[in-house]
């Protein structure tokens, strides 16, 4: 089961798969967004929102590395050995974690990259931009041919979150999903330059999180809502509510774990019920992400 990392102003916590605090990893706090934090089994990376630095935190060390410019989104390769970072000027940076070497630096957009996601098979990276554009790049072509990928245009507002589903069970129907500030969710197929589906939701989404079982999408939203969107049928979408303020983190572990100003909530999604609430965490640790590649016995 996946553990959960909570990052905020007053430190970094490790939560178990039920959403309870297991231990403190670091007392150092960070101002960040859901898309600027990533974690592997033994390393948390945070792209700081106020300085051109990336922080690397583990239980044995804590250090910050200066980078060429402000990094706005980060994501790991599926094995955790490569870190991808998108910048506020639209450049994609690629670092090898073991050596710390910058292996790629490429202009993709001419505006801020807001999210980046690698597919499950580690074959493509999907990038989203502030102006509503998307780019899909095959990683082999990125490294061997210096490819800029394929651009998809459609959103009229900033993209807040994406899901790269290129190798998922619905890949014949759609390849990736995006949500934007204007409350629009779009489903795309990589062979078509325009969206195959486009829908409006009631609340502004702040991120996009696919479920572990690839059966639905979770959209943490403002005003305390979480939109739950089944892959197969958008009309079956529903909302979970109960948080105070914007939902700034959302992770599927044993159950769905979400975070907002009022703390951590644990949900039985099928029953549409909040089954646990831990107050006093969200106020200081307002972003949660999955701790990838960690397995509990």
N, C-alpha and C positions, 0 to 999 in steps of 0.2 A: 504494500500500500504506500501511497505517496505521502510523505510529510509535507509540511507547509512552512514557508519562510515569511515572516512578517517584518517589514522594514518601515521605519519612520523616524521622527525627530529625536526620539529618546533611545534608540538602539535597534538591534536586530534580534528577533526571537525565533526559535525553532518550535513549531507547534506539531503535535502528533496528528495522525490522520483523522482524529475526531475533533480537532480544533482546539485542544487544550494545550497550554504552554508546557513544553517539555524542559526547555532551558534557554538561557540567554547566550547568544553567540558573541555579541559585541555590544558595548555601551555607546559606541559612536553612532550618532544619528545622521540621517540623510533626508534631504528634500528630493523627492523623486515622483515619478508617475508609474502607472502599471506597466507601461512599455519600456521603462528604463531600468528595470531590475530583471535579472536572470540568475538561476541557481542550478548547480549540479549536485552530486551527492556530497561533495566536500568543499564547495566553493560558491560564495555569493558574489555577484558582480553588480555594481550600482553605477550608472552613469549620472553623475551629479548634475543637478539642473542649474546650479549657480556658477560652476567653474568648468573649464575644459579638462576634466579629470575623470578617470574611471577608478572606482575603489574595488579592491579585491579583498574579501573577508573570509577567513576560515577560523576554525577553533584554535589554530596554532599561530596564525599571523594575520596582520591587518595592514594593508599599505595602499597608497594611491599613486596612480601613474598619470603623468601629464600626457594629453593627447593633442593632436594638431588643432582641434576646434571643439566646440560644444557638441557632445554626442547626445542625441535625443531619444534613441531607441537602441536596445541591444538584444541579441538572442544567441544562444549556443547552437552549434551543430548537434546532431542527435547523440553523438558519442561524447560531447562535452569537451572536445579537444581544440575546437575552433570557435572564436568569438566574432560575431558580426556586429558592426555598429553603424547606424545611420546618423548623419549629422544635420545641423540646422541649415547648412548650405546645400544639402542634397547629395553629399558624397557618401559612398559606402566604403567602410574600412573593415579589413579582415585581419585578425591577429591569431597567431598560433599560440595557444595557452602555455604549452610546456616551455617554450623558449622566449615568449614575449615578443616575437618577431612580427612586424607589420608586413604581411605578405600581399596585400592588395589595397589600393587606394584609387577609387574610380568615381567620377562624376556620373550620377544616375539621373537626378532631377536638378532643377535650379530653384528649388524651395525646400523647406524642411521635410526630412523623412520622419514620418510619425509612427511607423510600425514596421517590423521585419519578422518574418516567420519562415523557418525551414520545414519542408514536408517530412513525413514520418520516415521515409526511406532515404533521406539525406540526398535527394537528387536535384531539388530546386530551392530557390529562395524567393519569396514574395515580398515586395517592398511597397509601402503606401506613402503618399505625399500629402502635404498640407493643402495643395490645390485640388485634391480629389482624384489624382491619377494613381495608377498601379503599374508596377513592372514585375514580370515574372522572368527569372533568369535561371537557366540550367547551370548548375555549379561546375560541371565539366567544362562548359563553354566559357564560364566566367574566368576560370583559371588558365585554360589552355588557349582560348581564342580571344580573351579580353572582351567578351560579348556584353552588350548593354541590355540584352534581353528583349522581350516583347512588351510594348506599352499598351495599357487599357485605360480609356478615358470615359468618364461617365458621371461621377459624383460632382455635385455643384458646391460642395462644402468640404471642410477638412475631414479626412478619414481618421477615425478614432481607433479602429481596431480591424484586424484581418485574421482569417484562418486559412492556412495553406493545406488543402485537402487533396492534393494531386494524386496521392496513392491511397486514398480512402475508399470505402465501399460504394460511395456514390459518384466515383470519378467519371463514369460514363454520362452522368447527368450534369454535374457541376464540379469544378476543379478548385475553386476558392470562394470565399465569402468576405464581404467588407461592410462596415457600418460607418456612417458619417454623422457629423455634428447636426445636420438637418433632419435627424431621425429616420434616415433611410438605410435599409439593409438590402444589399444586392448579392445575387448569386451569379457566378461567372463560370463559363467553360473556357479552357485555355485556347481552344480552336476558334473562338469567336471574340471579336474586339469589343462587343457591347454585351451588357448583362443579359442573362437568360431569364432572370426574374428580378423584380424590384418591388419592394414593399415599404410602407411607412409604419413606424411604431409610435406609441403614444409618448414615450419619454426619451430624452436625449441619452444615447449610449456613451459610455466612457471607455469601453474596451470590448473585446470579443474573445470568448474562451470556448474552444470545442470540448465536448465531454470525452472522457477516457474511452468510452465504448463507441465513439463516433456515431452516436444516435441523435444528438441534439447539440445546440449551441446555447451558451449562457452569455447574456449581455448585461453586465452591471450598468445601472443607469443612475441618473440624478433622482432626487426626491425619494430615495430609499427603495427603489424598485430593482428587481432583477428579471429581465425578460428571458423566458425559456422557449427556444425555437426548435421544434423537431425537424430533422433533416428532410423527412419524407413529405411533410405537409405543413406549410406555413400557417394555414388556417387553424391549426391546433395549438398555436402559440398561446402562452399564458404568462402571468406575472406572479412573482413572489414579492410580498411587501411586509414591512415591519421595521426596517432600519430607519434611523434618523439621519437625514442628510444624504449626500451622494455616496453610492456604493463604490468604493475605490479599489476593492480587491475581490477576486472570485476564483476559487480553486475547487475542483472536484477531487475528493480523497475518498474516505469511507462513505461520506455523504458530501453534499455541497457545502463548502465553507466560504463565507463572505465577510467582508469587513467594511465598516463605516465609522462615523464619529461615535456611535453608541457602543462600539465593540465588535466582537466576533459573533456571528450567528451560524448555527449548523442547521441544515434543512433536510427534511425528507421530501425530495422533489416530487415523487409520484403522489404523495399524500398532500403536497403543497402546504406543508406545515414547518414552522420553526421548532426544532426539537431541543435546542440548547442555545443559551446566550451567555457569553462571557464579556462582561462590561470592563471598561478600563483599559482595553487593549487598542481599540481602533483610534482613540484620541491621539495616541503617540506613535502608533505603528499602522499607518493608514494604507499601506500597500501590501498585499500578500501575493505570493507566487508559488507554484509547485516546486518542490525540491526534487528535481528529476534524477532518475537512475538510482534512487535510494529505495531499498526494499526492507520492509519490516518482517520479522519472522512471526 
